[in-house]
């Protein structure tokens, strides 16, 4: 293998990706498998997980296990972790990617139920899953946890206040867990900016006048392609980031 292949090598490691059947999670699940890892693809839609896992196995030859779970519900997370360890005996990398950014008409229309659901999926669930897996990683003497956050957590707009608040909590959690699980386990935030995913598929940006481009102030002046998350994710998952913990890596096209 070449030098880059060696430092990004994930051969025989096991990676658990929540929200792994679509969007950025799907890209990351395929990427780690292409680098030699076995993968647990987890999301609420088991059928989508199964289809994605089958594609990963066909394309990469690595083992991929689908698992249906609602990450925002604590009582389902023990089952996910137990199933992962029963199948593979370990988890080397946890990617807390599952999340939701609901649309609402106005701030006063945000119900308590909606607010709680946003916090549960974007922050509470990742906390619990990180603790369940992180403690086992500590016992094993190695591991990497990647919390997928959003630039909305540092540039909150009125349309995403509950989501931004939950992701800001996730950022803080990263730093605390990095100290709790160190020195053997690394915990980092991968802060994603605007990408072309299901959340942005309704945006008709291609026909906009350049003067109306909402990303004109960004260094790259465009949305990201989902595949462009891969480099940052592989860096944090692999030994390439062996001296990186408790940090936030932004992949946002140069958001000001």
BATORPA-970154 format. One record per residue (C-alpha): x negated, y negated, z; residue in three letters. Coordinates in steps of 0.001 Angstrom, whole numbers, plus 524288, in hexadecimal, padded with zeros to 5 digits. Each point is the difference from the previous one (the first is absolute). Last residue first. Layout:
px py pz rest
X Y Z Ala;
...
***
This chain:
px py pz rest
846A7 77F41 81B97 Unk;
802FD 80D94 7FA97 Unk;
7F403 80523 7F8FF Unk;
805E5 80B4B 7F882 Unk;
80581 805FD 80C5A Unk;
7F78F 80B43 80493 Unk;
7FC66 7FB84 80DA2 Unk;
7F7A9 8087B 808E4 Unk;
8030E 7FDE1 80E4F Unk;
7F687 804D4 80A59 Unk;
80080 80843 80C2F Unk;
7F5FB 80954 7FA6B Unk;
7F5A7 7FF99 7F557 Unk;
7F2C8 8065F 80230 Unk;
80357 80CF0 7F934 Unk;
80721 7F8E3 7F511 Unk;
7F9C7 807AD 7F4CD Unk;
802A7 80BF1 80868 Unk;
80D5D 800C7 7F9AA Unk;
80DD9 7FBA3 80302 Unk;
7FCF6 7F175 80102 Unk;
7F895 7FF84 7F31B Unk;
809EC 808EA 7F97F Unk;
80B04 7F6B5 80398 Unk;
7F8CC 7F3F6 7FB14 Unk;
7FCD5 8065A 7F303 Unk;
80DA4 805A0 7FE42 Unk;
8081D 7F3AD 801B6 Unk;
7FDF0 7FC5D 7F1B7 Unk;
807DC 80BD7 7FBA9 Unk;
80C5D 7F90C 80490 Unk;
7FDC3 7F513 7F602 Unk;
7FE47 7F2DC 80694 Unk;
80891 7F442 7FD55 Unk;
7F9A7 7F46D 7F952 Unk;
7F833 7F374 80158 Unk;
7F2E0 80683 80305 Unk;
7FB84 7F56C 80993 Unk;
80DC7 7FDD1 804E1 Unk;
8058E 7F24F 7FE5C Unk;
806E3 803BE 7F36A Unk;
80699 80B69 806C5 Unk;
80DCE 7FA72 7FF7F Unk;
7FE39 7FDE1 7F151 Unk;
808E0 7F49E 7FC8C Unk;
7F5AF 7F848 7F88A Unk;
7FCA7 80C53 7F86B Unk;
80E11 80022 7FAC6 Unk;
80606 80C85 804AB Unk;
80357 80B14 7F6BF Unk;
7F6B7 809F3 805FC Unk;
80420 7FCC9 80DDB Unk;
80D79 80619 7FFDD Unk;
8002E 8048D 80E2C Unk;
8098A 80B2A 801AA Unk;
7F51E 80A16 800F1 Unk;
7F9F1 7F8DD 80B7E Unk;
803D7 808BD 80B76 Unk;
7FF07 80C2A 7F78D Unk;
7F1B6 7FD0B 7FDC1 Unk;
7F83A 7F62B 7F807 Unk;
7F729 7FAD5 80AC3 Unk;
80035 7F37E 807FF Unk;
7F5E3 80034 80AED Unk;
7FB85 80BDC 8077D Unk;
7F921 7FF76 80D1F Unk;
7F898 80C95 8027A Unk;
7FE73 7FFE2 80EBD Unk;
7F5A0 80829 806A9 Unk;
7FE6D 80A8D 80A58 Unk;
7F36D 807EF 8010C Unk;
7FED2 80C0C 80892 Unk;
7F31E 8042E 8064C Unk;
7FCDA 7F3B2 807BA Unk;
80AFB 7FCE5 80191 Unk;
80DF6 8045E 80265 Unk;
80467 7F571 8098B Unk;
7F7C2 7F525 7FA13 Unk;
804FB 802B2 7F24B Unk;
80D85 801C7 805D7 Unk;
8001E 7F202 80518 Unk;
7FB1F 7FA11 7F34D Unk;
8098F 8078E 7F7A0 Unk;
80B5D 7FCD9 808FC Unk;
7FDEF 7F190 7FDB6 Unk;
8017A 801D3 7F15E Unk;
80C0B 80887 80212 Unk;
8060C 7F544 80835 Unk;
7FDD8 7F698 7F4C8 Unk;
806B2 80A24 7F75D Unk;
80BE4 7FFE7 808EA Unk;
80087 7F11F 8002A Unk;
7FED8 7FF3A 7F13B Unk;
80B01 809D4 7FE3A Unk;
808F8 7F8D1 80984 Unk;
7FCDC 7F2C8 7F979 Unk;
80086 80440 7F1C2 Unk;
8089A 7F5FA 7F8FC Unk;
7FB67 7F4A1 80872 Unk;
7F20D 80213 7FB35 Unk;
7F4F9 805A2 80815 Unk;
7F200 7FDA1 7FB4C Unk;
7F80B 807DE 809EA Unk;
808FF 80BCC 80131 Unk;
80502 7FDA6 7F230 Unk;
7F262 803D7 7FB95 Unk;
804D4 80DB4 80291 Unk;
7FBD5 80B9D 8082E Unk;
7FBB7 80DC9 7FCF0 Unk;
7FA44 805B2 80C6B Unk;
7F49B 80902 7FCEC Unk;
7FBAA 809C8 80A51 Unk;
7F2DD 806C2 7FE6D Unk;
7FB18 80C12 806F0 Unk;
7F521 80683 807AE Unk;
7FC94 8070D 80CA6 Unk;
80A74 80A89 7FFD0 Unk;
80540 7FB87 80D38 Unk;
80039 7F202 7FB12 Unk;
8073F 80469 7F3CD Unk;
80A09 806DC 80875 Unk;
80215 7F372 8078F Unk;
80136 7F87C 7F34D Unk;
80A51 808F9 7FA4A Unk;
80A35 7FE45 80AA4 Unk;
7FBD9 7F214 80317 Unk;
7FFE1 7FBC5 7F1CE Unk;
80D5E 80640 7FDE3 Unk;
80597 7F897 80B88 Unk;
7FA81 7F300 7FBB8 Unk;
80396 80238 7F1BF Unk;
80E12 802B2 8043E Unk;
8012E 7F3AE 80834 Unk;
7FA0E 7F6DD 7F5EC Unk;
805B5 8001F 7F249 Unk;
80AA2 80A37 80183 Unk;
80501 7FC63 80D7E Unk;
7FE35 7F15B 7FE4E Unk;
80815 7FFDB 7F38D Unk;
80A7F 808BE 805CA Unk;
800E2 7F792 80C3D Unk;
80203 7F3B1 7F7E9 Unk;
80A53 80698 7F79B Unk;
8078E 804F2 80BD9 Unk;
7FEE5 7F2E5 806D9 Unk;
80623 7F9BB 7F429 Unk;
7F958 7F659 7F702 Unk;
80AD1 7F72E 7FAAF Unk;
7FB17 7F481 80816 Unk;
7F339 80063 7F87C Unk;
806EC 7FEC9 7F2FE Unk;
80417 8087B 7F495 Unk;
7F7FD 80BEF 80379 Unk;
7F6B7 808C8 7F876 Unk;
7F91D 80AE2 80729 Unk;
7F150 80229 8000E Unk;
7FD9E 80E2A 80397 Unk;
7F43B 8080F 803DC Unk;
7F8D2 80CD7 7FE98 Unk;
7F155 7FE39 7FE57 Unk;
7FA0D 804F3 80C97 Unk;
7F4AA 80738 7F99E Unk;
7FA5E 80A39 80928 Unk;
7F2C2 805C8 7FC91 Unk;
7F91F 80C1A 80531 Unk;
80C0B 807D5 803BD Unk;
7FD47 80DAA 80506 Unk;
803D1 80E4A 80018 Unk;
80552 7FF70 7F222 Unk;
80DAD 805D4 8007D Unk;
8029A 8005D 80EAD Unk;
7F91E 7F2E0 80194 Unk;
808A8 7F969 7F5EB Unk;
80C4E 8068F 80532 Unk;
7FCE4 7FBCC 80DF3 Unk;
7FDDD 7F1FC 7FB87 Unk;
80CCD 7FF78 7F882 Unk;
807A2 80680 80AEF Unk;
7FA90 7F68B 80A0A Unk;
80460 7F4D8 7F733 Unk;
80E81 8033F 7FF2C Unk;
803BC 7FBC2 80DD0 Unk;
7F911 7F314 7FDE9 Unk;
80959 7FB82 7F561 Unk;
7FA7B 7F523 7F787 Unk;
7F7A6 809A9 7F875 Unk;
80C1E 806A6 7FA8A Unk;
7FAC7 80D3C 7FBD0 Unk;
8004F 80982 7F499 Unk;
7F328 80728 7FE31 Unk;
7F908 803E0 7F38C Unk;
7F324 80767 800E3 Unk;
7F555 7FE28 7F5DE Unk;
7F4E5 80990 7FDC8 Unk;
7F593 7FB89 7F667 Unk;
7FF66 80473 7F1E8 Unk;
7FFC4 7F1F1 7FB75 Unk;
80A90 7FE8D 7F5AB Unk;
808B7 80B8E 80316 Unk;
7FEB8 7FE86 80EB7 Unk;
80297 7F16D 7FF77 Unk;
80BD5 801E3 7F745 Unk;
805AE 80A1F 8095D Unk;
7FDF3 7F6CC 80B76 Unk;
806F6 7F509 7F8BF Unk;
80BB8 8089C 7FCE2 Unk;
800AA 80509 80DF5 Unk;
7FF12 7F24B 805A2 Unk;
80AB4 7FB47 7F6D6 Unk;
80894 80B4B 80463 Unk;
7FCF4 7FD47 80E44 Unk;
804D1 7F1F9 7FF52 Unk;
7FD13 7F9F4 80D49 Unk;
7F16C 7FFFA 7FD87 Unk;
7F3F7 80872 801FD Unk;
7F5C8 804EF 7F66A Unk;
7F607 8082E 8076E Unk;
7F38F 80098 7F7FB Unk;
7F417 80896 7FDE8 Unk;
7F410 7F7EE 7FCCC Unk;
7F658 80157 7F4D6 Unk;
7FE5A 7F24D 7FA84 Unk;
80B34 80227 7F672 Unk;
80839 803AF 80BD7 Unk;
7FC9B 7F313 8067A Unk;
8044A 7F895 7F3E5 Unk;
80CB7 8076D 7FDEA Unk;
80493 7FCEB 80DD2 Unk;
7FB7B 7F1DF 7FEC7 Unk;
807C2 7FDC1 7F39A Unk;
80BFB 8064D 80606 Unk;
7FEEE 7F75C 80BFB Unk;
7FED6 7F3C1 7F79A Unk;
80D04 8029A 7F975 Unk;
80676 80D32 801AD Unk;
7FF53 80D34 806D3 Unk;
7F629 7FCAB 80A8B Unk;
80861 7F799 808E1 Unk;
7F79A 805FD 80A91 Unk;
7F2DC 8052B 7FB83 Unk;
7F92E 80AC6 807A1 Unk;
7F240 80305 7FB29 Unk;
7F8C4 80CBA 80238 Unk;
7F193 8011D 7FCEC Unk;
7FAF1 80B28 7F7D0 Unk;
7F897 7F71E 7F6A2 Unk;
801F6 7F1AE 80343 Unk;
7F430 7FA93 7F897 Unk;
7FF3B 7F126 7FF92 Unk;
7F1B6 7FF88 8043F Unk;
7FC3C 80B49 7F72F Unk;
80743 7FC0B 7F3BA Unk;
7F9E7 7F274 800EF Unk;
7F261 805EF 8005F Unk;
8024C 80957 7F4C1 Unk;
803F2 80E12 80226 Unk;
***
